[in-house]
Amino acid sequence: MKKVLIVALLISGIINAQESGISSKKNEFRVDVFEAIMSKKISVSYERFLGNNFSTGINIGYTNSDKVKQDFEEGYINNMPKYEFNPYVRYALSKSASRYYFAEFFASYNGGDFKEIIRLIDENNNGYYATKVSNYTDIALGACVGYKMYFSESIAMEVLVGYGYNLTNTEKSPDKISRVGINFGYRF
């Protein structure tokens, strides 16, 4: 019985020591490998841990996918998102510092190209149709849920899924924006 108690205390001490080591590191930088592979989107994040299970950060994304460009040019889609800036606030739903679920609320400033077919009139008063490409920008609000785990107190892996809705320029911007990713990072 004493051996079991001693082993349990040692394991508890090791876990608490690992979590206090992680908790002392307040900054994290991450790269989204899922978006890079699936949609050729560059997405990087910086997160600052505030304590009391809260953190805040920003995610910056830029895409220049040939597949999306081709779909846009061939008329399968009428808007082509190019960039986004996503400030966020997170709350850890689990008590562990090394593995936990979280909820995230984010805002997004996003933009790209919009294509529409418009009717024009020439000098002989004849009507014809032409394609007009313009830029759009919009602001969205949304939420995510995710899971984060650490290896060796500094290497982070994170999975998150969430959606937001654009609010201001809905005639040109996509209705929904997504925050889906598998991120790897470094906490320091």
C-alpha positions as CSV (number, residue, x, y, z in Angstrom):
1,M,0.0,0.0,0.0
2,K,2.8,2.4,0.8
3,K,4.5,1.7,-2.5
4,V,1.3,2.5,-4.4
5,L,0.9,5.8,-2.4
6,I,4.6,6.8,-3.1
7,V,4.2,6.0,-6.8
8,A,1.0,8.1,-7.0
9,L,2.6,11.0,-5.2
10,L,5.7,10.9,-7.5
11,I,3.5,10.8,-10.6
12,S,1.4,13.7,-9.3
13,G,4.5,15.7,-8.6
14,I,5.9,15.1,-12.1
15,I,2.6,16.1,-13.7
16,N,2.4,19.3,-11.6
17,A,6.1,20.1,-12.3
18,Q,5.5,19.7,-16.0
19,E,2.4,21.9,-15.9
20,S,4.1,24.7,-13.9
21,G,6.9,24.7,-16.5
22,I,4.4,25.2,-19.3
23,S,2.5,27.8,-17.3
24,S,5.7,30.0,-16.9
25,K,6.0,30.3,-20.7
26,K,3.6,33.1,-21.8
27,N,4.1,33.3,-25.6
28,E,3.4,30.9,-28.5
29,F,4.0,30.9,-32.2
30,R,2.1,28.4,-34.5
31,V,1.9,27.5,-38.2
32,D,-1.2,25.8,-39.7
33,V,-0.1,22.8,-41.7
34,F,-3.6,21.6,-42.6
35,E,-4.4,24.8,-44.5
36,A,-1.0,24.8,-46.1
37,I,-1.5,21.3,-47.5
38,M,-5.2,21.5,-48.3
39,S,-5.6,24.9,-49.7
40,K,-2.1,26.4,-50.1
41,K,-2.9,29.0,-47.5
42,I,-0.2,30.5,-45.3
43,S,-1.6,30.8,-41.8
44,V,0.5,31.8,-38.8
45,S,-0.6,32.6,-35.2
46,Y,0.8,34.3,-32.2
47,E,-0.8,33.7,-28.7
48,R,-0.2,35.3,-25.4
49,F,-1.2,33.5,-22.2
50,L,-2.8,35.8,-19.6
51,G,-3.4,33.4,-16.8
52,N,-6.8,32.3,-15.2
53,N,-7.3,30.0,-18.3
54,F,-7.5,33.0,-20.7
55,S,-5.3,33.8,-23.6
56,T,-5.4,36.2,-26.6
57,G,-3.8,36.3,-29.9
58,I,-3.9,37.0,-33.6
59,N,-4.0,34.7,-36.7
60,I,-2.9,36.0,-40.1
61,G,-3.7,34.1,-43.3
62,Y,-3.0,34.6,-46.9
63,T,-4.0,32.4,-49.8
64,N,-2.9,32.3,-53.4
65,S,-4.3,28.9,-54.5
66,D,-4.3,28.0,-58.2
67,K,-7.4,25.9,-57.7
68,V,-9.4,28.7,-56.2
69,K,-8.1,31.1,-58.9
70,Q,-9.2,28.6,-61.6
71,D,-12.7,28.2,-60.0
72,F,-13.0,32.0,-59.8
73,E,-12.0,32.6,-63.4
74,E,-14.2,29.8,-64.7
75,G,-17.2,31.2,-62.8
76,Y,-17.8,28.4,-60.2
77,I,-17.4,30.9,-57.4
78,N,-18.0,34.6,-57.4
79,N,-15.6,35.6,-54.6
80,M,-12.0,34.7,-54.0
81,P,-10.8,35.3,-50.4
82,K,-7.1,36.3,-50.2
83,Y,-6.3,37.5,-46.7
84,E,-7.6,37.6,-43.2
85,F,-6.6,39.0,-39.8
86,N,-8.2,37.2,-36.9
87,P,-7.7,38.6,-33.4
88,Y,-9.1,36.1,-30.8
89,V,-9.7,35.4,-27.1
90,R,-9.6,31.9,-25.7
91,Y,-10.7,30.2,-22.6
92,A,-9.3,26.8,-21.5
93,L,-12.1,24.4,-20.6
94,S,-9.9,21.8,-19.0
95,K,-7.7,22.2,-15.9
96,S,-4.5,20.7,-17.3
97,A,-1.9,23.1,-18.7
98,S,-0.4,20.5,-20.9
99,R,-3.6,19.1,-22.6
100,Y,-6.8,20.9,-22.7
101,Y,-10.0,21.8,-24.7
102,F,-10.7,25.4,-25.4
103,A,-13.4,27.8,-26.7
104,E,-12.5,30.7,-28.8
105,F,-14.2,33.9,-29.9
106,F,-12.8,35.8,-32.8
107,A,-13.2,38.7,-35.1
108,S,-12.0,38.7,-38.7
109,Y,-11.0,41.4,-41.1
110,N,-11.0,39.6,-44.4
111,G,-10.8,40.5,-48.1
112,G,-10.3,39.4,-51.6
113,D,-11.7,39.6,-55.1
114,F,-15.4,39.7,-56.2
115,K,-16.7,39.0,-59.7
116,E,-20.1,39.9,-61.1
117,I,-21.7,40.0,-64.5
118,I,-23.0,43.5,-65.3
119,R,-25.1,44.9,-68.2
120,L,-23.5,47.8,-70.1
121,I,-24.7,49.9,-73.0
122,D,-22.5,50.9,-75.9
123,E,-22.6,54.2,-77.9
124,N,-25.3,52.8,-80.2
125,N,-27.6,52.1,-77.3
126,N,-27.0,48.4,-77.6
127,G,-26.9,46.4,-74.3
128,Y,-24.2,43.8,-73.6
129,Y,-22.9,41.9,-70.6
130,A,-19.4,42.0,-69.2
131,T,-17.6,40.6,-66.2
132,K,-16.5,43.1,-63.6
133,V,-13.9,42.2,-61.0
134,S,-13.6,44.3,-57.8
135,N,-12.1,44.0,-54.3
136,Y,-14.1,43.4,-51.2
137,T,-13.3,43.7,-47.5
138,D,-15.5,42.7,-44.6
139,I,-15.6,42.1,-40.8
140,A,-16.8,38.9,-39.3
141,L,-17.5,37.5,-35.9
142,G,-17.3,33.8,-35.0
143,A,-16.4,31.1,-32.5
144,C,-14.2,28.0,-32.4
145,V,-13.6,24.9,-30.3
146,G,-10.4,23.0,-30.2
147,Y,-7.9,20.8,-28.4
148,K,-4.3,21.6,-27.6
149,M,-1.5,19.4,-26.3
150,Y,2.2,20.0,-25.5
151,F,5.2,17.8,-26.0
152,S,8.4,18.5,-24.1
153,E,6.8,21.6,-22.5
154,S,7.3,23.7,-25.6
155,I,6.1,21.9,-28.8
156,A,2.4,22.5,-29.3
157,M,-0.1,20.7,-31.5
158,E,-3.6,22.2,-31.8
159,V,-6.7,21.2,-33.7
160,L,-9.6,23.7,-34.1
161,V,-12.9,24.0,-35.9
162,G,-15.1,27.1,-36.1
163,Y,-17.1,29.4,-38.2
164,G,-17.9,33.1,-38.4
165,Y,-20.3,35.3,-40.4
166,N,-19.4,38.4,-42.4
167,L,-21.4,41.4,-41.3
168,T,-20.8,44.6,-43.4
169,N,-20.3,43.9,-47.1
170,T,-22.5,40.8,-47.6
171,E,-23.3,41.6,-51.3
172,K,-19.6,40.9,-52.2
173,S,-18.0,38.9,-49.4
174,P,-18.6,35.2,-48.6
175,D,-21.4,34.6,-46.1
176,K,-19.3,32.4,-43.9
177,I,-15.7,32.2,-43.0
178,S,-14.1,29.1,-41.5
179,R,-11.4,28.6,-38.9
180,V,-10.3,25.0,-39.4
181,G,-6.8,23.9,-38.8
182,I,-4.1,21.6,-37.4
183,N,-1.4,23.8,-36.0
184,F,2.1,23.1,-34.8
185,G,3.9,25.6,-32.7
186,Y,6.5,26.5,-30.1
187,R,5.8,28.0,-26.7
188,F,8.4,30.2,-25.1
